[in-house]
């Protein structure tokens, strides 16, 4: 594979860096930590107008039709600027799940709205038992005529306070093989019986507890097949992990630049700290780790774009 970015990706990188350096300064990031919403409507709409929310959605659903590698380029710049807001939850966790499991009607209905910045979606997966394995799924959805009734609690649901829709991963059948009997439900966040409570976090990110108390969901809101949702969850988590790695590569690059700036300016014993060999070794190690992470993330995103396995 070619590890160089193509011309369009270089333009995307340059445009994203320029936009975020202006719109997402460190002071703004700190302000958003204290802001209950975690984003301003103005910034979100500007991002939508740039086509970022629909970058990887097919054109027939209102997107741009870009590749996963294109998305990685954008996410690196978002990580570099520590962009707050629901991009990851809505586009990655929500949008990719809809692309993987949604029927044509749901894709037409929702993906265009996400691309326009008008619809927020998130994924409710983790529970009190923690972990991302199928045996941890205890929230139940039981059949009731033409509906399903969901009961249970999900934790650490990103940006649920903003969401128009919550994709709930629920257990619909018990059995020895815990991978079976898991179903994905598209739930209107304003449904009766849903209680969303913000959680206090060290990072200031917007995670929530979501309680489902006899929440009725139409059978038509099942994403994918009944009892066969786990392979979809696994695929989404894999793509989400690559996306999060891209963000961390960007954050790592910024951390390296700040460290170099510090050691080249600060003096100790009358000399620049950066002149000490031990400090230089640390910086060199960081560059090595960062470049390795960047190349591995690039390769994983490229494999997704090419339809190749990247386990």
Buried (B, 14 or more C-beta within 10 A) or exposed (E): EEEEBEEEBEEBBEBBBEBBEEBBEEEBBEEBEEBEBBBBEEBBEBBBEBBBBBBBBBEEBBBBEBBBBBBBBBBBBBBBBBBBBBBBBBBBBBBBBBBBBBEEEBBBBBBBBBBBBBBBBBBBBBBEEEEEEBEBBBBBBEEEEEBBBBBBBBBBBBBBBBBBBBBBBBBBEEEEEBBBBBBBBBBBBEBEBBEBEEEEEEEBBBBBBBBBEEBBBEEEBBBBEBBBBBBBBBBBBBBBBBBBBBBBBBBBBBBBEEBBEEBEEEEEEEEEBBEBEEBEEEBEEBBEEBEEBBEEBBBBBBBBBEEEEBE
